[in-house]
Amino acid sequence: MPGDRYSQISRILLRVFFLNILVALPKIAFGYASGAVSIASDGFHSLTDGASNVTALVGIRAASRPPDSNHPYGHRKFETLASAAIFFFLLIVLIEVVRTALGRFSSGEAPQVTTASFVVMIATLVVNLGVVAYESSEARRLNSELLMADSHHTRSDVYTSLSVIAALIGVKLGYPLLDPAAALLVAVFIGWSGLQIARETSRVLSDATVLDESDVRTVVMSVPGVLGCHHIRTRGSADHAFLDLHVWADRAMRLDDAHSLSHVVKDRLLERYPQLADVIIHIEPGN
């Protein structure tokens, strides 16, 4: 992977980190000051966004290292491992939010809801919307699963903030149990985000198929001299995939011509799929 891509991802994560801290600290401080467990829970959710950013930065630094004797396929999966770490951060927050919310249900304590409560929540919501739009756009531009996973995490903050605002309105109208109820709703959003991240990272770590086999076959069969292909296998991530396959050629074809044919097939595949890090082609005699 070009080093410049990893540098860009690192700079994006660093900017997002500071924005997440800017959002988290006011919510946590105001949540404890007012006794609003929903605001505090939302603040801790935002704080784990910042912790996830740090984990992602570490993962990117490792992933940017070139292949070596111990990692001949490169260090790309460290980025995937960093994405998996985000899931564990979410799990920790999920447990804490549920524990706090259930405790508030037992005590029945009502938080203090003022105009400042809404100002804090709306201001941080606007910041989160900007972070999600920025990070999602950059994730698509750089084709980074790590940035996309992190943007999913931050997107859950948007939904939770909206639910917290709705709960604060309910508390203001005389329904104090809506505060811990909103905290439990925060937990649902956290769990859903974690599930999405776990699903995507598990696909990469379990070497699930990346490219559609029929599409690959169409590209290969478009090369003159190719009689057929089979045993098509792909693995890796959306932006860093590996492909190997068997190609049938004329039995009478000279070895050097068969070798040249394999290069043509490889070039055609790399042209169609620029995300391929390597292509291994086995030439076999056709029937």
MOBEL-V166619 format. One record per residue. RES is the residue in one small letter. SS is DSSP state (2 for helix, 1 for strand, 0 for the rest). NEAR is the number of other ideal C-beta (glycine too) atoms within 8 Angstrom. D_FIRST is the distance of its C-alpha to the first C-alpha in Angstrom with 1 decimal. Layout:
BEGIN
res = <RES | RES>
ss = <SS | SS>
near = <NEAR | NEAR>
d_first = <D_FIRST | D_FIRST>
END
This chain:
BEGIN
res = <m | p | g | d | r | y | s | q | i | s | r | i | l | l | r | v | f | f | l | n | i | l | v | a | l | p | k | i | a | f | g | y | a | s | g | a | v | s | i | a | s | d | g | f | h | s | l | t | d | g | a | s | n | v | t | a | l | v | g | i | r | a | a | s | r | p | p | d | s | n | h | p | y | g | h | r | k | f | e | t | l | a | s | a | a | i | f | f | f | l | l | i | v | l | i | e | v | v | r | t | a | l | g | r | f | s | s | g | e | a | p | q | v | t | t | a | s | f | v | v | m | i | a | t | l | v | v | n | l | g | v | v | a | y | e | s | s | e | a | r | r | l | n | s | e | l | l | m | a | d | s | h | h | t | r | s | d | v | y | t | s | l | s | v | i | a | a | l | i | g | v | k | l | g | y | p | l | l | d | p | a | a | a | l | l | v | a | v | f | i | g | w | s | g | l | q | i | a | r | e | t | s | r | v | l | s | d | a | t | v | l | d | e | s | d | v | r | t | v | v | m | s | v | p | g | v | l | g | c | h | h | i | r | t | r | g | s | a | d | h | a | f | l | d | l | h | v | w | a | d | r | a | m | r | l | d | d | a | h | s | l | s | h | v | v | k | d | r | l | l | e | r | y | p | q | l | a | d | v | i | i | h | i | e | p | g | n>
ss = <0 | 0 | 2 | 2 | 2 | 2 | 2 | 2 | 2 | 2 | 2 | 2 | 2 | 2 | 2 | 2 | 2 | 2 | 2 | 2 | 2 | 2 | 2 | 2 | 2 | 2 | 2 | 2 | 2 | 2 | 2 | 2 | 2 | 2 | 0 | 0 | 2 | 2 | 2 | 2 | 2 | 2 | 2 | 2 | 2 | 2 | 2 | 2 | 2 | 2 | 2 | 2 | 2 | 2 | 2 | 2 | 2 | 2 | 2 | 2 | 2 | 2 | 2 | 0 | 0 | 0 | 0 | 0 | 0 | 0 | 0 | 0 | 0 | 0 | 0 | 0 | 2 | 2 | 2 | 2 | 2 | 2 | 2 | 2 | 2 | 2 | 2 | 2 | 2 | 2 | 2 | 2 | 2 | 2 | 2 | 2 | 2 | 2 | 2 | 2 | 2 | 2 | 2 | 2 | 2 | 2 | 2 | 0 | 0 | 0 | 0 | 0 | 0 | 0 | 2 | 2 | 2 | 2 | 2 | 2 | 2 | 2 | 2 | 2 | 2 | 2 | 2 | 2 | 2 | 2 | 2 | 2 | 2 | 2 | 2 | 2 | 2 | 2 | 2 | 2 | 2 | 2 | 0 | 0 | 2 | 2 | 2 | 2 | 2 | 2 | 2 | 2 | 2 | 2 | 2 | 2 | 2 | 2 | 2 | 2 | 2 | 2 | 2 | 2 | 2 | 2 | 2 | 2 | 2 | 2 | 2 | 2 | 0 | 0 | 0 | 0 | 2 | 2 | 2 | 2 | 2 | 2 | 2 | 2 | 2 | 2 | 2 | 2 | 2 | 2 | 2 | 2 | 2 | 2 | 2 | 2 | 2 | 2 | 2 | 2 | 2 | 2 | 2 | 2 | 2 | 0 | 0 | 0 | 0 | 0 | 0 | 0 | 2 | 2 | 2 | 2 | 2 | 2 | 2 | 2 | 2 | 0 | 0 | 0 | 0 | 0 | 0 | 1 | 1 | 1 | 1 | 1 | 1 | 1 | 1 | 1 | 1 | 0 | 0 | 1 | 1 | 1 | 1 | 1 | 1 | 1 | 1 | 1 | 1 | 0 | 0 | 0 | 0 | 0 | 2 | 2 | 2 | 2 | 2 | 2 | 2 | 2 | 2 | 2 | 2 | 2 | 2 | 2 | 2 | 2 | 2 | 2 | 0 | 0 | 0 | 1 | 1 | 1 | 1 | 1 | 1 | 1 | 1 | 1 | 1 | 0 | 0>
near = <11 | 5 | 7 | 6 | 10 | 13 | 9 | 10 | 14 | 11 | 8 | 12 | 14 | 10 | 9 | 15 | 12 | 8 | 11 | 15 | 10 | 9 | 15 | 14 | 10 | 12 | 16 | 12 | 9 | 14 | 16 | 8 | 6 | 12 | 10 | 15 | 14 | 17 | 17 | 13 | 17 | 16 | 16 | 13 | 15 | 15 | 13 | 13 | 16 | 12 | 9 | 13 | 14 | 9 | 12 | 14 | 12 | 9 | 15 | 15 | 10 | 11 | 14 | 10 | 9 | 5 | 7 | 7 | 4 | 4 | 9 | 7 | 8 | 11 | 11 | 13 | 9 | 10 | 15 | 14 | 11 | 16 | 16 | 12 | 11 | 15 | 12 | 8 | 12 | 15 | 9 | 9 | 12 | 12 | 8 | 10 | 16 | 10 | 8 | 13 | 15 | 9 | 8 | 13 | 9 | 6 | 6 | 8 | 7 | 8 | 13 | 8 | 9 | 6 | 5 | 7 | 14 | 9 | 8 | 12 | 15 | 9 | 9 | 13 | 12 | 8 | 11 | 14 | 9 | 9 | 14 | 12 | 8 | 11 | 14 | 12 | 8 | 13 | 14 | 8 | 6 | 11 | 8 | 12 | 15 | 14 | 15 | 11 | 13 | 17 | 13 | 11 | 15 | 15 | 11 | 13 | 14 | 12 | 9 | 15 | 13 | 9 | 13 | 14 | 12 | 10 | 14 | 17 | 8 | 9 | 15 | 7 | 6 | 5 | 7 | 10 | 8 | 11 | 16 | 14 | 10 | 14 | 15 | 11 | 11 | 16 | 13 | 8 | 12 | 15 | 10 | 9 | 13 | 12 | 8 | 9 | 16 | 10 | 8 | 11 | 15 | 9 | 8 | 13 | 10 | 6 | 6 | 8 | 8 | 9 | 10 | 6 | 9 | 6 | 8 | 14 | 10 | 8 | 11 | 14 | 9 | 6 | 10 | 3 | 9 | 13 | 8 | 8 | 12 | 7 | 8 | 10 | 8 | 12 | 9 | 11 | 11 | 8 | 10 | 10 | 15 | 12 | 15 | 9 | 14 | 10 | 15 | 12 | 14 | 8 | 6 | 3 | 10 | 5 | 6 | 6 | 8 | 11 | 9 | 8 | 15 | 11 | 8 | 10 | 13 | 10 | 8 | 12 | 14 | 10 | 7 | 6 | 11 | 5 | 9 | 11 | 11 | 7 | 10 | 8 | 11 | 9 | 10 | 8 | 6 | 9 | 3>
d_first = <0.0 | 3.8 | 6.3 | 8.5 | 7.3 | 8.0 | 11.1 | 12.2 | 12.2 | 14.0 | 16.5 | 17.2 | 17.9 | 20.1 | 22.1 | 22.5 | 23.6 | 26.4 | 27.5 | 27.8 | 29.9 | 32.0 | 32.7 | 33.3 | 35.7 | 38.4 | 38.4 | 38.9 | 41.5 | 43.4 | 43.2 | 44.9 | 47.4 | 48.5 | 48.3 | 46.1 | 44.0 | 42.0 | 40.9 | 40.1 | 38.2 | 36.1 | 35.5 | 34.2 | 32.0 | 30.5 | 30.3 | 28.1 | 25.7 | 25.5 | 25.2 | 22.4 | 20.6 | 21.0 | 19.8 | 16.6 | 16.1 | 16.5 | 14.1 | 11.3 | 12.2 | 12.1 | 8.9 | 7.1 | 9.0 | 8.1 | 10.1 | 13.8 | 17.2 | 17.5 | 14.1 | 13.5 | 11.2 | 8.9 | 9.7 | 8.2 | 11.9 | 12.9 | 11.8 | 14.2 | 16.7 | 16.8 | 17.6 | 20.3 | 21.7 | 22.3 | 24.6 | 26.6 | 27.1 | 28.5 | 30.7 | 32.2 | 33.1 | 34.5 | 36.9 | 38.0 | 38.6 | 40.7 | 42.7 | 43.5 | 44.4 | 46.7 | 48.4 | 49.1 | 50.6 | 53.0 | 54.1 | 54.4 | 53.8 | 53.3 | 50.8 | 51.9 | 50.4 | 50.9 | 49.6 | 47.2 | 45.6 | 44.7 | 43.6 | 41.1 | 39.7 | 39.6 | 37.9 | 35.2 | 34.8 | 34.1 | 31.4 | 29.7 | 29.9 | 28.2 | 25.4 | 24.9 | 24.8 | 22.4 | 19.9 | 20.2 | 19.7 | 16.5 | 15.2 | 15.9 | 14.6 | 11.1 | 11.5 | 11.4 | 13.8 | 14.3 | 15.6 | 17.6 | 19.1 | 20.1 | 21.6 | 23.6 | 24.9 | 26.0 | 27.5 | 29.7 | 31.1 | 32.3 | 34.2 | 35.6 | 36.7 | 38.6 | 40.3 | 41.3 | 42.8 | 44.8 | 46.0 | 47.1 | 49.2 | 50.7 | 51.5 | 53.1 | 55.3 | 56.5 | 54.1 | 52.7 | 51.2 | 48.6 | 46.8 | 45.9 | 45.5 | 42.8 | 41.1 | 41.2 | 39.6 | 36.8 | 36.4 | 36.1 | 33.3 | 31.5 | 31.9 | 30.7 | 27.5 | 26.9 | 27.7 | 25.1 | 22.3 | 23.6 | 23.7 | 20.1 | 18.7 | 21.2 | 20.0 | 16.6 | 18.2 | 21.0 | 18.8 | 20.5 | 20.1 | 17.3 | 18.6 | 22.2 | 23.9 | 26.4 | 23.9 | 22.0 | 25.5 | 26.4 | 23.6 | 24.4 | 28.1 | 27.8 | 27.3 | 30.7 | 31.8 | 30.1 | 32.9 | 31.0 | 28.2 | 28.0 | 26.4 | 23.3 | 21.0 | 17.7 | 16.0 | 13.0 | 12.2 | 12.5 | 9.0 | 7.8 | 11.0 | 12.9 | 16.1 | 19.2 | 22.6 | 25.9 | 27.2 | 30.9 | 32.2 | 35.7 | 37.5 | 38.9 | 35.6 | 35.1 | 32.3 | 30.7 | 31.0 | 29.4 | 26.5 | 26.1 | 26.4 | 23.5 | 21.3 | 22.7 | 21.9 | 18.3 | 17.9 | 19.7 | 17.5 | 14.2 | 16.2 | 17.4 | 14.3 | 11.1 | 9.3 | 10.2 | 8.0 | 11.5 | 15.1 | 18.2 | 21.4 | 24.9 | 27.7 | 31.0 | 34.5 | 35.5 | 38.8>
END
